[in-house]
């Protein structure tokens, strides 16, 4: 499927903060992701998210390979987050993302088109979010 069609599907399915019922994800979206200036590169989002989660005492990793994520066990903390770049750029990345979303060890997955976030969180039901990374307002 072409990139244009994939992006249109993403736009159709993505939501903003008003459809998020998870307090953790709502806060991450409104207090961090929406604060990053529009048109910023993925690296800026990664840095902002890392700084935000560090303040919240959440273990956060930017893995370099899929095995780093899938083979990972949660840290001693209740929640561990992972930043996955370019989840829609090619078939390999799309397959990795699908695999991560379905993984039983992952409780929260967030698709922001140019990057994805996954979290292992103890005592959390599995949830998948497709969210706009920029606020409409």
C-alpha positions in Angstrom: 0.0 0.0 0.0 1.3 3.4 -0.9 2.6 5.8 1.8 -0.2 8.3 0.9 -3.0 5.8 1.5 -1.3 4.6 4.7 -1.1 8.2 5.9 -4.8 8.8 5.1 -5.7 5.7 7.1 -3.7 7.0 10.0 -5.4 10.4 9.8 -8.8 8.7 9.7 -8.2 6.5 12.7 -6.1 8.9 14.9 -7.6 10.8 17.8 -6.7 13.6 20.1 -6.6 13.9 23.9 -10.4 14.0 24.2 -10.6 10.3 23.3 -7.9 9.1 25.7 -9.3 7.5 28.8 -5.9 6.5 30.3 -4.7 9.3 32.7 -1.1 8.3 32.0 -1.4 8.6 28.2 -3.6 11.8 28.5 -1.0 13.5 30.6 1.9 12.4 28.4 0.0 13.7 25.4 -1.1 17.1 26.8 1.8 17.9 29.1 4.6 16.7 26.8 3.9 15.7 23.2 1.7 18.6 22.4 4.3 21.0 23.9 6.8 20.1 21.3 6.7 22.7 18.5 4.9 21.6 15.3 7.1 20.6 12.4 9.8 19.3 14.9 11.9 16.3 14.0 11.5 13.0 15.6 14.6 13.6 17.7 12.9 16.6 19.4 10.0 14.4 20.4 12.3 11.7 21.7 14.2 14.2 23.8 11.0 15.9 25.2 9.4 12.6 26.0 12.6 11.3 27.7 12.9 14.5 29.8 9.2 14.3 30.8 9.2 10.7 31.7 12.5 11.2 33.7 10.6 13.7 35.9 7.9 11.2 36.4 10.4 8.6 37.4 9.6 6.3 34.4 12.4 4.2 33.0 12.7 5.2 29.3 14.8 3.6 26.5 15.5 4.4 22.9 16.4 1.0 21.6 18.5 0.4 18.5 16.9 -2.9 17.5 13.7 -4.9 17.8 15.4 -7.5 20.0 16.2 -4.8 22.5 12.5 -4.2 22.9 10.9 -7.6 22.5 13.5 -9.4 24.7 13.3 -6.7 27.3 11.9 -7.4 30.7 10.5 -4.5 32.7 12.9 -2.7 34.9 12.4 -2.7 38.6 10.0 0.2 38.2 6.3 -0.3 37.6 6.5 1.1 34.1 9.1 1.2 31.4 8.8 3.1 28.1 10.4 2.6 24.7 10.7 5.0 21.8 10.4 3.4 18.3 11.4 5.7 15.4 9.9 5.7 11.9 7.2 3.0 12.5 5.6 3.6 9.1 8.6 4.3 6.8 9.1 0.8 5.3 7.8 -2.8 5.5 10.4 -3.9 8.0 9.5 -1.1 10.4 5.7 -1.6 9.9 6.1 -5.3 10.7 8.2 -4.6 13.8 5.6 -2.1 15.0 2.7 -4.7 14.5 4.8 -7.3 16.3 5.3 -4.9 19.3 1.7 -3.9 19.5 0.6 -7.5 19.7 3.4 -8.6 22.1 1.9 -9.7 25.4 4.6 -8.0 27.4 3.5 -4.6 26.0 0.5 -3.0 27.8 0.4 0.4 26.2 1.2 1.3 22.6 0.9 4.7 21.0 1.2 5.3 17.3 2.1 9.0 16.5 2.8 8.2 12.8 6.5 9.2 12.6 7.3 7.4 15.9 5.7 5.0 18.3 5.8 4.6 22.1 5.4 1.4 23.9 5.2 0.8 27.6 5.3 -2.2 29.9 3.2 -1.3 32.9 2.3 -3.7 35.8 -1.4 -4.3 36.4 -2.5 -2.5 33.3 -4.9 -3.8 30.6 -3.5 -3.8 27.1 -4.4 -0.6 25.2 -3.4 0.7 21.7 -3.7 4.4 20.8 -3.4 6.1 17.4 -2.9 9.7 18.3 -2.2 13.0 16.6 1.2 14.2 17.8 0.2 17.9 17.3 -2.8 19.5 19.0 -5.3 20.9 16.6 -5.6 24.0 18.7 
